[in-house]
Amino acid sequence: MMNNDRIIELVRDTLVDAGSTFRQDKKDRYINAIDSETNEKAKWVLQTILDNAVAAEEHKSPLCDDSGIPHLVLEIGPDKSISGSMLAAIKQGVAEGLRKLPGRPMGIMGDDDQRISQSGGLNPDSAGVEPAPILIRQTAEDVLRLHIMMFGGGPAIRAKTYRVFHKHDTQNVIDEIVEWAKEGVSMLGCSPCTLAVGVGRSHFEATSMMVEALVDGDYNVQSEMEKEITERVNKSDIGPLGLHGDTSVIATFMKVGPQRASGVRIVCVRPCCCFEPRIASVDLEEANWDHL
């Protein structure tokens, strides 16, 4: 039996970690980028971003003023189950985490028309920022694990999900991803980026693959396709904050889902800003009554 009060605490603290902390593999990648960067202005930007991350972690404060929209991925092992009350506890933990971080109040109140037109007024409560729908996936591990990511507005504006004609050649898809990434990174401003790429059979699946790529991504482990995308975008000389240099992208995380017999592949590319992925994970089994 799960202790729902404990779930709320675990989720609350995990959201704060997600919004205020760089994972160690990301810190390592920034250190390597600082050492290898040849443009002095770019080197200064990279160092400043890393210093900011260290300070945010120390004070448990947001990495960025745009503290982000919570996106959750719940992994469920073969012998695990989840109830409606547990989902409610997770949602409550997110709300408490947004208040504790604190998240920037940016939830819009009102009916459908008012929320679209942004005329319903701003919710002053940080917890008024509703999390996106939870993405649930199976895992072979005997776990009940929750991943929390905080998605900023800039990357969402510059992201793209669309069809690509593959012409029976993977390189055609890679070429299109690189072109989208160059455009997105150059217009985002908050670079260097981590590129998140999903390839699926529908827009929903491609976007889901993009989200899963961020969960599974490791800055120290890159596939050949991921390396190629990163290297080609870096040759564009956009650089951190658009100041030129060798480091427009620090890594690419790519996940390819099931495909169908079709002339197109649906691709989602999100140029995550210098602070993303803001991610932290927790094993909800820690809330098991037997462990208390």
N, C-alpha and C positions, 0 to 999 in steps of 0.2 A: 504494500500500500504506500502511496506517495503522500508526503506531507506538503499540501498545497501552499502553506505559509512559507515553507522552505523553498519551494519552487519560485515564489515571488521574489524572495531575497536573492536567489542565485541569478535569476534573469535580470533583476535590477542591477546587480553589481557587474554582470557580464556586459550589459549595455553601456555602462559607464566605461568599462575597459575598452570596448569597441570604439567609443567616441573619443578616447583620450590616449590611445596607445598604438605605437608601431610594433608589430611582431618582430622578433629577433631577426628573421630572415630578411625582412625589409630594411631594418637598420644596417645589416651587413651589406646589403646591395647598395645602399646610399654611401656607405663608407668606401666601397669599391669604386663607385661612380665618382666620388670626390677625388680619389687618388688618381683616376685615369683621365678625368676631364682636363682638356687643354685650354679652354677658354676661362680666364680668370673671373669674369663676371658670373659665368655659369657655375663655376666652382663655389663662389661666394653664396649663390642662391641655394645650391645643394646643401652646403654646410648650415645655412640659416634654417632651412626646412628641418634638418636633422636636429639642430639645437632646439627648435620649437617643439619637436616631438618629445624630446627628452624632458623639457620643462612641463609639457602637458601631462606626461605620464607621472612625473613627480607630484604634481598638484592635483591630479585627477580632474583636469579641466579640458574643455573641448579643444581638439586639434585645430578647429577652424570656426569662424563665426557662423558659417553655414553648418550647423551641427548635424544635419542630415535627417533623412526619413528612414526609420527602422525597416529593414528587410530581413526576414527570418527564414532559415532553412532548418527543418527538423528531420534528423536521421533516425530511423526506427529499425532496430535489429529484428531478426526472425522471431524471437520469443518475447518481444516487447509489445506493449500496447499503450494507448493513450486515451484518456477520457475527455468528455466535454468540460469537466471541472478543471482538468489540467490545462486545457487550452485557455480557459478563462483566467487561470493563475498566471500563465505565460503573458497574456495580454495585460494583466494587472502589473506584473513585473516590469514590462516595457514602460508602462505609464509612470511607475515610480522611478525607473531609471532615467527617463527623460527629465523628471523633476530634479533628480539628484545630480545629473551631469553638470549643469543643467542644459537642456536642449533649447535652442532658440524658439520662442513662440512664433509659429508660422502656420498654424492650422486655421483654415478659413471656415467660418460658421455660416449657417443658412441652408436653404434648400438647393436643389440641383443648379438652378439658374444662378443663384447668388454665389455658390461656390465656384462655378465656372467664371463668372464675371468679376469675382473677388469683391462683391458689394455687400456681403453679409457680415463683414466685420472680422477682425482678427481675434482669435481665441487667446486670451492673455496667459492661459495655462500651458506650460511646456508640454504637458501630457495631451494637449489638444491635437498634437501631431499624430494622427492615426497611423499605425504600422501598415505596411502593405500586406496582402494576403500571405499566409504562411505557405511556403513551398515544402512539401513532404516527400522524402525519398527513402527507399529501402537501402539497407546496408547489410552486408554479410556479418559485420561485427555485432557482438552481443551488447549493444549500447542503445541508449536513448539520449542523443546528443543534439544540442541546439546551437546553431551558428547565428550570430547577430551581426548584420552589416548596416552601416549608416551611409545612405546614398545622398550625395549632394546634388544641388540643382544644376550646376554648370555642366557636369558630365551628362546629365539627362538631356540637356538642351543640345549638346553636340553629338549624342549617340545616334545611331542609325540602324534600322532593321528593315531589310528589303531583300528582294530576290536577286540572285546572281545566276546567269547562264553558265553552267560549268563546262559545256562542250566536251565532256568526257576527259577533262584535264584539270586536276586539282590546282595547277598553277594559275588557271584563270580565276579561280576563287581567291587564291592568295593575293593575286595582283589587285583584285577589287578591294579586298580588305585593307591592303597597304594604302590605296588611294583614299579610301574613306578615312583611314587613320590619320594620314597626313593632313587632310582637310580639318578633321575634328581637333587634332592636337594644336594646329596652328591657330584655330579660332578660340580654343578653350582659354588659353592664357595661363592657367594654373598648372603648368608643366614643371618637371617631367611627369609623364603619365605612366600608369600601368594600363595596358590595353586588355580589355576583357572581351573575348570573342566566343560566340555560340553559333553553331551550325545545326539547323534542324529541319523539320518538314513543314512547320507552320511558324507564324510569327510568335505565338505563345511558346512553342517548344524551343525556338532559337533563343528567345530571351531567357527562358529557364536554363538553357545550357550555358548562357553567358553568366548567369548568377552562380551556377554550380562551378563554373570555371574559377570564379573568385574564391569559392570555398575550398576547392581542391588545389589551387595554385601554390607554387613554392618558388620563391625567387632564386633558389639555388638549383632548381631542376627545371630545365627548359627543353621541350621537344625541338626537333629540327625545324618544324613549321613555325613554332613560336620564336625561335632564334632568328629565322629569316625575316619574319615580320618586324621584329624589334630592330634588327640591323638596317633594314631598308628604310624604315621611318627615321632612324637616327641619322642616316645619310642626308636627310632633307635639311639639316642644319637649323631646325627651329629653335632648339635649346630650351633650357629652363626659363620660364616666364617669357619666352619668345626672344631671349637675348642672344640667340645662336649658341653653338657649342655641340658637343658630341652626345649629349644626353637629353634627347627629346622624350624618349621612352626608356624606362628602367627594366621593363619585362613585359612579356605578353602571356596571358593565361587564356588558353583556348580549349574548348570542349566540343567535340563532334558527337552529336546524338545519332539515333537511327535515321536512315535515309530511305527515300522511296524512288521507284523507277520513274524519273521525271527529268526534264531538261533543266530544271532550276534547283538551286539550294537556297533556303532562306537563311540569311546571315544577320546576326546582331553584333554590332561593334560598339562598345562603350569606352571612350577615352577617359578612364578614371583619373581624377586630378592627383596632384602630388601627395595628398593626404590619404587617398583611397588605395586599396580597400581598407576601410576602417572596420575591422572585423575582430571578433572574439568569440570563443566557443566554450560551452559548459556541458558537462555530463549531468543530466537531470537525475540520474540514479543516486546522486548525492543526496537527493531529497527523499530517499526511501526510508520509511519508518524504521526498518531493520538496522539502519546505519546510525540512528540517533542514540 
